[in-house]
Amino acid sequence: MKLLDEFKTFAMRGNVMDMAVGIIIGAAFGKVVSSFVNNIVMPPLGMLIGGVNFTDLSIVLKEAEGEVAEVAIGYGLFIQSVVDFVIIAAAIFVAVRVMNSLKKKEEAAPAAPPAPSKEEVLLTEIRDLLKQQTPS
């Protein structure tokens, strides 16, 4: 039971839960971006290039023979994946930048210096009295 209790303590920490939520949202965001790139960005881009469908772009290394499928390098799909990555990386960059700017605003407001303690006030008064008593 001790192992189970340790795991429960570990799993219920705030950091682990935040990370789990982040991973789930990130996976969903990746699917949305992939759909955006595949269905919205790439078709018009293919039309501008000359009616190219990026999913069909490939270099055939070996033609299909009978039941053996062709061997090809699908560089069109790779291009789509690169566009996916760039969009996701840009979105994460913007999110991190916004979070950092909010954190800087929190840190930028300096706290007022604490009031001097009673001992400091008393010592300051004693020092000032001693300065007045000594001839210059």
Chimera marker file (.cmm) of the C-alpha trace (Angstrom):
<marker_set name="trace">
<marker id="1" x="0.000" y="0.000" z="0.000" r="1" g="1" b="0" radius="0.5"/>
<marker id="2" x="2.884" y="2.359" z="0.591" r="1" g="1" b="0" radius="0.5"/>
<marker id="3" x="3.743" y="2.445" z="-3.120" r="1" g="1" b="0" radius="0.5"/>
<marker id="4" x="0.121" y="3.220" z="-3.970" r="1" g="1" b="0" radius="0.5"/>
<marker id="5" x="0.048" y="6.041" z="-1.403" r="1" g="1" b="0" radius="0.5"/>
<marker id="6" x="3.269" y="7.528" z="-2.799" r="1" g="1" b="0" radius="0.5"/>
<marker id="7" x="1.878" y="7.385" z="-6.326" r="1" g="1" b="0" radius="0.5"/>
<marker id="8" x="-1.358" y="9.054" z="-5.189" r="1" g="1" b="0" radius="0.5"/>
<marker id="9" x="0.625" y="11.844" z="-3.522" r="1" g="1" b="0" radius="0.5"/>
<marker id="10" x="2.726" y="12.289" z="-6.668" r="1" g="1" b="0" radius="0.5"/>
<marker id="11" x="-0.236" y="12.262" z="-9.052" r="1" g="1" b="0" radius="0.5"/>
<marker id="12" x="-2.295" y="14.706" z="-7.040" r="1" g="1" b="0" radius="0.5"/>
<marker id="13" x="0.374" y="17.380" z="-6.907" r="1" g="1" b="0" radius="0.5"/>
<marker id="14" x="-0.545" y="20.584" z="-8.706" r="1" g="1" b="0" radius="0.5"/>
<marker id="15" x="2.348" y="20.389" z="-11.168" r="1" g="1" b="0" radius="0.5"/>
<marker id="16" x="1.412" y="16.932" z="-12.421" r="1" g="1" b="0" radius="0.5"/>
<marker id="17" x="-2.228" y="17.885" z="-12.900" r="1" g="1" b="0" radius="0.5"/>
<marker id="18" x="-1.245" y="21.092" z="-14.709" r="1" g="1" b="0" radius="0.5"/>
<marker id="19" x="1.069" y="19.117" z="-16.961" r="1" g="1" b="0" radius="0.5"/>
<marker id="20" x="-1.662" y="16.580" z="-17.747" r="1" g="1" b="0" radius="0.5"/>
<marker id="21" x="-4.111" y="19.336" z="-18.658" r="1" g="1" b="0" radius="0.5"/>
<marker id="22" x="-1.442" y="20.983" z="-20.807" r="1" g="1" b="0" radius="0.5"/>
<marker id="23" x="-0.730" y="17.755" z="-22.675" r="1" g="1" b="0" radius="0.5"/>
<marker id="24" x="-4.415" y="17.119" z="-23.356" r="1" g="1" b="0" radius="0.5"/>
<marker id="25" x="-5.009" y="20.675" z="-24.552" r="1" g="1" b="0" radius="0.5"/>
<marker id="26" x="-1.806" y="20.535" z="-26.614" r="1" g="1" b="0" radius="0.5"/>
<marker id="27" x="-2.896" y="17.339" z="-28.346" r="1" g="1" b="0" radius="0.5"/>
<marker id="28" x="-6.288" y="18.839" z="-29.164" r="1" g="1" b="0" radius="0.5"/>
<marker id="29" x="-4.627" y="22.041" z="-30.369" r="1" g="1" b="0" radius="0.5"/>
<marker id="30" x="-2.330" y="19.993" z="-32.609" r="1" g="1" b="0" radius="0.5"/>
<marker id="31" x="-5.338" y="18.312" z="-34.224" r="1" g="1" b="0" radius="0.5"/>
<marker id="32" x="-7.015" y="21.676" z="-34.798" r="1" g="1" b="0" radius="0.5"/>
<marker id="33" x="-3.862" y="23.099" z="-36.381" r="1" g="1" b="0" radius="0.5"/>
<marker id="34" x="-3.408" y="20.009" z="-38.551" r="1" g="1" b="0" radius="0.5"/>
<marker id="35" x="-6.979" y="20.319" z="-39.779" r="1" g="1" b="0" radius="0.5"/>
<marker id="36" x="-6.452" y="24.042" z="-40.392" r="1" g="1" b="0" radius="0.5"/>
<marker id="37" x="-3.318" y="23.404" z="-42.440" r="1" g="1" b="0" radius="0.5"/>
<marker id="38" x="-4.693" y="20.407" z="-44.368" r="1" g="1" b="0" radius="0.5"/>
<marker id="39" x="-8.127" y="21.835" z="-45.126" r="1" g="1" b="0" radius="0.5"/>
<marker id="40" x="-7.682" y="25.608" z="-45.219" r="1" g="1" b="0" radius="0.5"/>
<marker id="41" x="-4.049" y="26.598" z="-45.847" r="1" g="1" b="0" radius="0.5"/>
<marker id="42" x="-2.742" y="23.941" z="-48.240" r="1" g="1" b="0" radius="0.5"/>
<marker id="43" x="-5.571" y="23.795" z="-50.841" r="1" g="1" b="0" radius="0.5"/>
<marker id="44" x="-5.336" y="27.514" z="-51.786" r="1" g="1" b="0" radius="0.5"/>
<marker id="45" x="-1.541" y="27.310" z="-51.639" r="1" g="1" b="0" radius="0.5"/>
<marker id="46" x="-1.660" y="24.327" z="-54.000" r="1" g="1" b="0" radius="0.5"/>
<marker id="47" x="-3.947" y="26.263" z="-56.359" r="1" g="1" b="0" radius="0.5"/>
<marker id="48" x="-1.561" y="29.228" z="-56.376" r="1" g="1" b="0" radius="0.5"/>
<marker id="49" x="1.345" y="26.936" z="-57.230" r="1" g="1" b="0" radius="0.5"/>
<marker id="50" x="-0.563" y="25.413" z="-60.118" r="1" g="1" b="0" radius="0.5"/>
<marker id="51" x="-3.195" y="22.995" z="-58.908" r="1" g="1" b="0" radius="0.5"/>
<marker id="52" x="-0.835" y="20.880" z="-56.809" r="1" g="1" b="0" radius="0.5"/>
<marker id="53" x="-2.246" y="18.606" z="-54.109" r="1" g="1" b="0" radius="0.5"/>
<marker id="54" x="0.466" y="18.426" z="-51.466" r="1" g="1" b="0" radius="0.5"/>
<marker id="55" x="-0.657" y="15.014" z="-50.208" r="1" g="1" b="0" radius="0.5"/>
<marker id="56" x="0.142" y="13.602" z="-53.659" r="1" g="1" b="0" radius="0.5"/>
<marker id="57" x="3.647" y="15.067" z="-53.884" r="1" g="1" b="0" radius="0.5"/>
<marker id="58" x="6.145" y="12.242" z="-53.633" r="1" g="1" b="0" radius="0.5"/>
<marker id="59" x="9.228" y="10.757" z="-55.227" r="1" g="1" b="0" radius="0.5"/>
<marker id="60" x="8.582" y="7.162" z="-56.272" r="1" g="1" b="0" radius="0.5"/>
<marker id="61" x="11.590" y="4.974" z="-55.527" r="1" g="1" b="0" radius="0.5"/>
<marker id="62" x="10.004" y="1.728" z="-56.668" r="1" g="1" b="0" radius="0.5"/>
<marker id="63" x="6.749" y="1.264" z="-58.599" r="1" g="1" b="0" radius="0.5"/>
<marker id="64" x="4.041" y="-1.024" z="-57.234" r="1" g="1" b="0" radius="0.5"/>
<marker id="65" x="4.301" y="-4.613" z="-58.472" r="1" g="1" b="0" radius="0.5"/>
<marker id="66" x="1.348" y="-6.905" z="-57.955" r="1" g="1" b="0" radius="0.5"/>
<marker id="67" x="0.400" y="-6.888" z="-54.282" r="1" g="1" b="0" radius="0.5"/>
<marker id="68" x="3.581" y="-5.054" z="-53.234" r="1" g="1" b="0" radius="0.5"/>
<marker id="69" x="2.864" y="-1.349" z="-52.673" r="1" g="1" b="0" radius="0.5"/>
<marker id="70" x="5.054" y="1.325" z="-54.186" r="1" g="1" b="0" radius="0.5"/>
<marker id="71" x="7.949" y="2.730" z="-52.198" r="1" g="1" b="0" radius="0.5"/>
<marker id="72" x="7.871" y="6.518" z="-52.218" r="1" g="1" b="0" radius="0.5"/>
<marker id="73" x="9.137" y="9.525" z="-50.307" r="1" g="1" b="0" radius="0.5"/>
<marker id="74" x="6.068" y="11.633" z="-49.482" r="1" g="1" b="0" radius="0.5"/>
<marker id="75" x="7.619" y="15.079" z="-49.311" r="1" g="1" b="0" radius="0.5"/>
<marker id="76" x="4.214" y="16.770" z="-49.724" r="1" g="1" b="0" radius="0.5"/>
<marker id="77" x="3.055" y="15.339" z="-46.403" r="1" g="1" b="0" radius="0.5"/>
<marker id="78" x="6.361" y="16.429" z="-44.899" r="1" g="1" b="0" radius="0.5"/>
<marker id="79" x="5.745" y="19.996" z="-46.108" r="1" g="1" b="0" radius="0.5"/>
<marker id="80" x="2.316" y="19.920" z="-44.452" r="1" g="1" b="0" radius="0.5"/>
<marker id="81" x="3.876" y="18.680" z="-41.217" r="1" g="1" b="0" radius="0.5"/>
<marker id="82" x="6.448" y="21.484" z="-41.320" r="1" g="1" b="0" radius="0.5"/>
<marker id="83" x="3.671" y="24.059" z="-41.785" r="1" g="1" b="0" radius="0.5"/>
<marker id="84" x="1.815" y="22.449" z="-38.827" r="1" g="1" b="0" radius="0.5"/>
<marker id="85" x="4.946" y="22.721" z="-36.703" r="1" g="1" b="0" radius="0.5"/>
<marker id="86" x="5.574" y="26.360" z="-37.630" r="1" g="1" b="0" radius="0.5"/>
<marker id="87" x="2.013" y="27.359" z="-36.736" r="1" g="1" b="0" radius="0.5"/>
<marker id="88" x="2.087" y="25.459" z="-33.423" r="1" g="1" b="0" radius="0.5"/>
<marker id="89" x="5.537" y="26.846" z="-32.560" r="1" g="1" b="0" radius="0.5"/>
<marker id="90" x="4.369" y="30.399" z="-33.317" r="1" g="1" b="0" radius="0.5"/>
<marker id="91" x="1.266" y="29.953" z="-31.162" r="1" g="1" b="0" radius="0.5"/>
<marker id="92" x="3.313" y="28.588" z="-28.259" r="1" g="1" b="0" radius="0.5"/>
<marker id="93" x="5.840" y="31.417" z="-28.660" r="1" g="1" b="0" radius="0.5"/>
<marker id="94" x="3.052" y="33.997" z="-28.470" r="1" g="1" b="0" radius="0.5"/>
<marker id="95" x="1.487" y="32.288" z="-25.434" r="1" g="1" b="0" radius="0.5"/>
<marker id="96" x="4.809" y="32.124" z="-23.571" r="1" g="1" b="0" radius="0.5"/>
<marker id="97" x="5.580" y="35.720" z="-24.477" r="1" g="1" b="0" radius="0.5"/>
<marker id="98" x="2.207" y="36.890" z="-23.119" r="1" g="1" b="0" radius="0.5"/>
<marker id="99" x="2.722" y="34.894" z="-19.914" r="1" g="1" b="0" radius="0.5"/>
<marker id="100" x="6.216" y="36.352" z="-19.465" r="1" g="1" b="0" radius="0.5"/>
<marker id="101" x="4.947" y="39.901" z="-19.996" r="1" g="1" b="0" radius="0.5"/>
<marker id="102" x="2.241" y="39.342" z="-17.369" r="1" g="1" b="0" radius="0.5"/>
<marker id="103" x="4.857" y="37.974" z="-14.970" r="1" g="1" b="0" radius="0.5"/>
<marker id="104" x="7.111" y="41.000" z="-15.585" r="1" g="1" b="0" radius="0.5"/>
<marker id="105" x="4.218" y="43.347" z="-14.805" r="1" g="1" b="0" radius="0.5"/>
<marker id="106" x="3.755" y="41.566" z="-11.474" r="1" g="1" b="0" radius="0.5"/>
<marker id="107" x="7.457" y="41.843" z="-10.689" r="1" g="1" b="0" radius="0.5"/>
<marker id="108" x="7.703" y="45.441" z="-11.959" r="1" g="1" b="0" radius="0.5"/>
<marker id="109" x="5.522" y="46.835" z="-9.173" r="1" g="1" b="0" radius="0.5"/>
<marker id="110" x="8.084" y="47.147" z="-6.374" r="1" g="1" b="0" radius="0.5"/>
<marker id="111" x="6.811" y="46.692" z="-2.878" r="1" g="1" b="0" radius="0.5"/>
<marker id="112" x="7.047" y="49.715" z="-0.602" r="1" g="1" b="0" radius="0.5"/>
<marker id="113" x="9.990" y="49.482" z="1.743" r="1" g="1" b="0" radius="0.5"/>
<marker id="114" x="8.932" y="48.346" z="5.198" r="1" g="1" b="0" radius="0.5"/>
<marker id="115" x="8.632" y="50.963" z="7.907" r="1" g="1" b="0" radius="0.5"/>
<marker id="116" x="11.622" y="51.101" z="10.248" r="1" g="1" b="0" radius="0.5"/>
<marker id="117" x="11.267" y="49.128" z="13.427" r="1" g="1" b="0" radius="0.5"/>
<marker id="118" x="10.930" y="50.795" z="16.836" r="1" g="1" b="0" radius="0.5"/>
<marker id="119" x="14.547" y="49.954" z="17.596" r="1" g="1" b="0" radius="0.5"/>
<marker id="120" x="15.761" y="51.605" z="14.394" r="1" g="1" b="0" radius="0.5"/>
<marker id="121" x="13.727" y="54.757" z="15.109" r="1" g="1" b="0" radius="0.5"/>
<marker id="122" x="15.124" y="54.912" z="18.662" r="1" g="1" b="0" radius="0.5"/>
<marker id="123" x="18.709" y="54.397" z="17.472" r="1" g="1" b="0" radius="0.5"/>
<marker id="124" x="18.259" y="57.109" z="14.830" r="1" g="1" b="0" radius="0.5"/>
<marker id="125" x="17.039" y="59.543" z="17.497" r="1" g="1" b="0" radius="0.5"/>
<marker id="126" x="19.998" y="58.696" z="19.749" r="1" g="1" b="0" radius="0.5"/>
<marker id="127" x="22.423" y="59.201" z="16.853" r="1" g="1" b="0" radius="0.5"/>
<marker id="128" x="20.891" y="62.582" z="16.012" r="1" g="1" b="0" radius="0.5"/>
<marker id="129" x="21.063" y="63.701" z="19.670" r="1" g="1" b="0" radius="0.5"/>
<marker id="130" x="24.716" y="62.657" z="19.887" r="1" g="1" b="0" radius="0.5"/>
<marker id="131" x="25.527" y="64.643" z="16.751" r="1" g="1" b="0" radius="0.5"/>
<marker id="132" x="23.906" y="67.734" z="18.253" r="1" g="1" b="0" radius="0.5"/>
<marker id="133" x="25.880" y="67.422" z="21.503" r="1" g="1" b="0" radius="0.5"/>
<marker id="134" x="29.351" y="66.980" z="20.028" r="1" g="1" b="0" radius="0.5"/>
<marker id="135" x="31.104" y="70.226" z="18.967" r="1" g="1" b="0" radius="0.5"/>
<marker id="136" x="32.114" y="70.331" z="15.345" r="1" g="1" b="0" radius="0.5"/>
<link id1="1" id2="2" r="1" g="1" b="0" radius="0.2"/>
<link id1="2" id2="3" r="1" g="1" b="0" radius="0.2"/>
<link id1="3" id2="4" r="1" g="1" b="0" radius="0.2"/>
<link id1="4" id2="5" r="1" g="1" b="0" radius="0.2"/>
<link id1="5" id2="6" r="1" g="1" b="0" radius="0.2"/>
<link id1="6" id2="7" r="1" g="1" b="0" radius="0.2"/>
<link id1="7" id2="8" r="1" g="1" b="0" radius="0.2"/>
<link id1="8" id2="9" r="1" g="1" b="0" radius="0.2"/>
<link id1="9" id2="10" r="1" g="1" b="0" radius="0.2"/>
<link id1="10" id2="11" r="1" g="1" b="0" radius="0.2"/>
<link id1="11" id2="12" r="1" g="1" b="0" radius="0.2"/>
<link id1="12" id2="13" r="1" g="1" b="0" radius="0.2"/>
<link id1="13" id2="14" r="1" g="1" b="0" radius="0.2"/>
<link id1="14" id2="15" r="1" g="1" b="0" radius="0.2"/>
<link id1="15" id2="16" r="1" g="1" b="0" radius="0.2"/>
<link id1="16" id2="17" r="1" g="1" b="0" radius="0.2"/>
<link id1="17" id2="18" r="1" g="1" b="0" radius="0.2"/>
<link id1="18" id2="19" r="1" g="1" b="0" radius="0.2"/>
<link id1="19" id2="20" r="1" g="1" b="0" radius="0.2"/>
<link id1="20" id2="21" r="1" g="1" b="0" radius="0.2"/>
<link id1="21" id2="22" r="1" g="1" b="0" radius="0.2"/>
<link id1="22" id2="23" r="1" g="1" b="0" radius="0.2"/>
<link id1="23" id2="24" r="1" g="1" b="0" radius="0.2"/>
<link id1="24" id2="25" r="1" g="1" b="0" radius="0.2"/>
<link id1="25" id2="26" r="1" g="1" b="0" radius="0.2"/>
<link id1="26" id2="27" r="1" g="1" b="0" radius="0.2"/>
<link id1="27" id2="28" r="1" g="1" b="0" radius="0.2"/>
<link id1="28" id2="29" r="1" g="1" b="0" radius="0.2"/>
<link id1="29" id2="30" r="1" g="1" b="0" radius="0.2"/>
<link id1="30" id2="31" r="1" g="1" b="0" radius="0.2"/>
<link id1="31" id2="32" r="1" g="1" b="0" radius="0.2"/>
<link id1="32" id2="33" r="1" g="1" b="0" radius="0.2"/>
<link id1="33" id2="34" r="1" g="1" b="0" radius="0.2"/>
<link id1="34" id2="35" r="1" g="1" b="0" radius="0.2"/>
<link id1="35" id2="36" r="1" g="1" b="0" radius="0.2"/>
<link id1="36" id2="37" r="1" g="1" b="0" radius="0.2"/>
<link id1="37" id2="38" r="1" g="1" b="0" radius="0.2"/>
<link id1="38" id2="39" r="1" g="1" b="0" radius="0.2"/>
<link id1="39" id2="40" r="1" g="1" b="0" radius="0.2"/>
<link id1="40" id2="41" r="1" g="1" b="0" radius="0.2"/>
<link id1="41" id2="42" r="1" g="1" b="0" radius="0.2"/>
<link id1="42" id2="43" r="1" g="1" b="0" radius="0.2"/>
<link id1="43" id2="44" r="1" g="1" b="0" radius="0.2"/>
<link id1="44" id2="45" r="1" g="1" b="0" radius="0.2"/>
<link id1="45" id2="46" r="1" g="1" b="0" radius="0.2"/>
<link id1="46" id2="47" r="1" g="1" b="0" radius="0.2"/>
<link id1="47" id2="48" r="1" g="1" b="0" radius="0.2"/>
<link id1="48" id2="49" r="1" g="1" b="0" radius="0.2"/>
<link id1="49" id2="50" r="1" g="1" b="0" radius="0.2"/>
<link id1="50" id2="51" r="1" g="1" b="0" radius="0.2"/>
<link id1="51" id2="52" r="1" g="1" b="0" radius="0.2"/>
<link id1="52" id2="53" r="1" g="1" b="0" radius="0.2"/>
<link id1="53" id2="54" r="1" g="1" b="0" radius="0.2"/>
<link id1="54" id2="55" r="1" g="1" b="0" radius="0.2"/>
<link id1="55" id2="56" r="1" g="1" b="0" radius="0.2"/>
<link id1="56" id2="57" r="1" g="1" b="0" radius="0.2"/>
<link id1="57" id2="58" r="1" g="1" b="0" radius="0.2"/>
<link id1="58" id2="59" r="1" g="1" b="0" radius="0.2"/>
<link id1="59" id2="60" r="1" g="1" b="0" radius="0.2"/>
<link id1="60" id2="61" r="1" g="1" b="0" radius="0.2"/>
<link id1="61" id2="62" r="1" g="1" b="0" radius="0.2"/>
<link id1="62" id2="63" r="1" g="1" b="0" radius="0.2"/>
<link id1="63" id2="64" r="1" g="1" b="0" radius="0.2"/>
<link id1="64" id2="65" r="1" g="1" b="0" radius="0.2"/>
<link id1="65" id2="66" r="1" g="1" b="0" radius="0.2"/>
<link id1="66" id2="67" r="1" g="1" b="0" radius="0.2"/>
<link id1="67" id2="68" r="1" g="1" b="0" radius="0.2"/>
<link id1="68" id2="69" r="1" g="1" b="0" radius="0.2"/>
<link id1="69" id2="70" r="1" g="1" b="0" radius="0.2"/>
<link id1="70" id2="71" r="1" g="1" b="0" radius="0.2"/>
<link id1="71" id2="72" r="1" g="1" b="0" radius="0.2"/>
<link id1="72" id2="73" r="1" g="1" b="0" radius="0.2"/>
<link id1="73" id2="74" r="1" g="1" b="0" radius="0.2"/>
<link id1="74" id2="75" r="1" g="1" b="0" radius="0.2"/>
<link id1="75" id2="76" r="1" g="1" b="0" radius="0.2"/>
<link id1="76" id2="77" r="1" g="1" b="0" radius="0.2"/>
<link id1="77" id2="78" r="1" g="1" b="0" radius="0.2"/>
<link id1="78" id2="79" r="1" g="1" b="0" radius="0.2"/>
<link id1="79" id2="80" r="1" g="1" b="0" radius="0.2"/>
<link id1="80" id2="81" r="1" g="1" b="0" radius="0.2"/>
<link id1="81" id2="82" r="1" g="1" b="0" radius="0.2"/>
<link id1="82" id2="83" r="1" g="1" b="0" radius="0.2"/>
<link id1="83" id2="84" r="1" g="1" b="0" radius="0.2"/>
<link id1="84" id2="85" r="1" g="1" b="0" radius="0.2"/>
<link id1="85" id2="86" r="1" g="1" b="0" radius="0.2"/>
<link id1="86" id2="87" r="1" g="1" b="0" radius="0.2"/>
<link id1="87" id2="88" r="1" g="1" b="0" radius="0.2"/>
<link id1="88" id2="89" r="1" g="1" b="0" radius="0.2"/>
<link id1="89" id2="90" r="1" g="1" b="0" radius="0.2"/>
<link id1="90" id2="91" r="1" g="1" b="0" radius="0.2"/>
<link id1="91" id2="92" r="1" g="1" b="0" radius="0.2"/>
<link id1="92" id2="93" r="1" g="1" b="0" radius="0.2"/>
<link id1="93" id2="94" r="1" g="1" b="0" radius="0.2"/>
<link id1="94" id2="95" r="1" g="1" b="0" radius="0.2"/>
<link id1="95" id2="96" r="1" g="1" b="0" radius="0.2"/>
<link id1="96" id2="97" r="1" g="1" b="0" radius="0.2"/>
<link id1="97" id2="98" r="1" g="1" b="0" radius="0.2"/>
<link id1="98" id2="99" r="1" g="1" b="0" radius="0.2"/>
<link id1="99" id2="100" r="1" g="1" b="0" radius="0.2"/>
<link id1="100" id2="101" r="1" g="1" b="0" radius="0.2"/>
<link id1="101" id2="102" r="1" g="1" b="0" radius="0.2"/>
<link id1="102" id2="103" r="1" g="1" b="0" radius="0.2"/>
<link id1="103" id2="104" r="1" g="1" b="0" radius="0.2"/>
<link id1="104" id2="105" r="1" g="1" b="0" radius="0.2"/>
<link id1="105" id2="106" r="1" g="1" b="0" radius="0.2"/>
<link id1="106" id2="107" r="1" g="1" b="0" radius="0.2"/>
<link id1="107" id2="108" r="1" g="1" b="0" radius="0.2"/>
<link id1="108" id2="109" r="1" g="1" b="0" radius="0.2"/>
<link id1="109" id2="110" r="1" g="1" b="0" radius="0.2"/>
<link id1="110" id2="111" r="1" g="1" b="0" radius="0.2"/>
<link id1="111" id2="112" r="1" g="1" b="0" radius="0.2"/>
<link id1="112" id2="113" r="1" g="1" b="0" radius="0.2"/>
<link id1="113" id2="114" r="1" g="1" b="0" radius="0.2"/>
<link id1="114" id2="115" r="1" g="1" b="0" radius="0.2"/>
<link id1="115" id2="116" r="1" g="1" b="0" radius="0.2"/>
<link id1="116" id2="117" r="1" g="1" b="0" radius="0.2"/>
<link id1="117" id2="118" r="1" g="1" b="0" radius="0.2"/>
<link id1="118" id2="119" r="1" g="1" b="0" radius="0.2"/>
<link id1="119" id2="120" r="1" g="1" b="0" radius="0.2"/>
<link id1="120" id2="121" r="1" g="1" b="0" radius="0.2"/>
<link id1="121" id2="122" r="1" g="1" b="0" radius="0.2"/>
<link id1="122" id2="123" r="1" g="1" b="0" radius="0.2"/>
<link id1="123" id2="124" r="1" g="1" b="0" radius="0.2"/>
<link id1="124" id2="125" r="1" g="1" b="0" radius="0.2"/>
<link id1="125" id2="126" r="1" g="1" b="0" radius="0.2"/>
<link id1="126" id2="127" r="1" g="1" b="0" radius="0.2"/>
<link id1="127" id2="128" r="1" g="1" b="0" radius="0.2"/>
<link id1="128" id2="129" r="1" g="1" b="0" radius="0.2"/>
<link id1="129" id2="130" r="1" g="1" b="0" radius="0.2"/>
<link id1="130" id2="131" r="1" g="1" b="0" radius="0.2"/>
<link id1="131" id2="132" r="1" g="1" b="0" radius="0.2"/>
<link id1="132" id2="133" r="1" g="1" b="0" radius="0.2"/>
<link id1="133" id2="134" r="1" g="1" b="0" radius="0.2"/>
<link id1="134" id2="135" r="1" g="1" b="0" radius="0.2"/>
<link id1="135" id2="136" r="1" g="1" b="0" radius="0.2"/>
</marker_set>
